[in-house]
Amino acid sequence: AVSLSHPLYQAVSQRIVVDATSAMASSLLVAIPVSIMDGATVRASSSGTPIKGHLQTSASKLISDPASFFGGLEFRVVYLGYLVTYVGANLCDSLGLAALPRTVSIAAANMGICLHKDKVLTQGDSLA
């Protein structure tokens, strides 16, 4: 058995922390524009109005009320989608999974979380 103080365990645990941190930062950077575009797309298609106005409204909310933007359901589900995908990919890499199990694991996590995100974003009352 490998003890918690074993150098191999320490190296893997440090790598997991670094990988999780980078996944969180990457997810944050990607989720901002994607949540603006996803929300605007859903609003435009459900209202029949041009997407440009919805993009401007969402971008303005980011600047004028960042707490509301980052705390809103739109941003949170998009961030969660990217976070699950990136953490999963990094964790598989840190643990040294072979290519096929890694790809299957990441694809399964990504599809599940994207289906959830799309369901949430298309619910009419979630974007009010």
N, C-alpha and C positions, 0 to 999 in steps of 0.2 A: 504494500500500500504506500502511496505517496503522501507524505505529511504536508500540511499547509505551509510549512516553512521551506519545503524543497524548492530549489532554484527553478525547476521546470514549472511548478505550479505558480510561483511568483511571476515568472516571465509571461505566462499565458494570462494570468489575471491582470497584469499591467497592460497587456495588449488589448484585452477586452475593454478595460476602462478607456483607453485611448480611442479605440474603435467606436465605442458608444458615444463618446464626447464628439468625435468628428461627425458621426451620423446625426447627432442632435443639431450641430451647427449647420451642416449641409441641408438638413431638412428645413430648418428655419429659413435659410436663404432661398431655397427653391419654393417653399410653400407660400411665401408672400406674393410673388407674381401669379403663381398658379391659382391661388384662392381668389385673387381678383378676377382672373380670366374665367375660371369655372363659375363663380357666382354670377358674373355679368352674362355669361352665355346662357345659364339657366333662366335668369330674369328676362333676358331678351327673347328667348324662345317661348317662355310662358306668357309674356305680355304682348308679344308681337311688335315691340318697339325696337329701334336700332340699338345695337350693342354698344356703340360709342358712348352714349349717355350713361349706361350702366358701368362701363369701365371708368369713366370720369368720377362717378359717384363713389365707387369702391376705392379708387386711388385717393380721393379727397378724404374719405373716412380714415384711411391709413395715416394721413398727415394731420388732420384736425382732431381725431379722437383715437389715438393708437391703442389705448386700453380697450376700447370697444372693438376695434378691429381684431386685435390679437386674442381677445376673450370671446369673440363671436364664434358661433357654430361653424360657419364657413371655413375660417382659418383653422380651427381646431381639427376638423375632420381631414382636411388636406394635409396638415402637418402630421397628423397621426398616420396617414397613408404613407407618406415618405419616410417617416421615422421607423415604422414597422419594416418597410422594405430595406432601408439602409442598415438598420441595426441587425436585421436578419442576415443580410449579405456579409456584413463585417464579422458577425459572430461565426457564421459558417467558415469564413476565411481564417479567423483566429483559431478555430478548433481544427482546422486542417481537413475539412470535409472534401471528398473527391468531387470532381466536376459535376457528375450527374446528380448525386444527392443534393449538392449545393444548389444547382439550378432548379430542381424540383421543389426544394424547400422554399426558395425565394419566390418562385412563381406562384406556389400555393398561397403563401402569405400575402403577396401582392394582389392576386386576384380577389381573395377574400376581403381584404381591406378596401380595395377599389370598388367592389360591389357595395360595400357598406357606405362608402363616401358618396357614391352616385345616388344611392337610395336616400340618404340624408339630404343631399343638395337638391334633389327633385321634389322633395316634400314642400308644398307651397308655403306652409306657415314657418318653415325653418329659415327662410330668407327675408322675412319681413323686416 
